[in-house]
Amino acid sequence: MTIVGVLHAIAAVLLGAAAVLILFRILRGPSILDRMVASDVLVSSVVLVLGVEMVVNHHVRTLPIVLALSGTAVLGSIAVARYVSKHDRVEVVDTEGVPGVEEMEERAEGKVE
């Protein structure tokens, strides 16, 4: 086995181990953001594997697949980010009569130096 074959085997083992750990994170969660980040990393790993395969076999036939996966990952991330931002809004609490709140609001607005 040549040094290139050894490097290919090492890359395959590392990418396989990464995929197993990523799948574990997708299944365990605990939140939707953890799962989304893990799925983005999994898509990135698949793109990496396809890129390595293109380099090793000296072709670009899988380039459209790589581009489609990358575009899908970006759109999926944007969709989840918008979903989470709509559902993670902080409720406005009535602070009238609470000591010190008016002063803090004025400082936040830049009225008090």
Secondary structure, 3 states (H helix, E strand, C coil): CCHHHHHHHHHHHHHHHHHHHHHHHHHHCCCHHHHHHHHHHHHHHHHHHHHHHHHHHCCCCCHHHHHHHHHHHHHHHHHHHHHHHHHCCCCCCCCCCCCCHHHHHHHHHCCCC
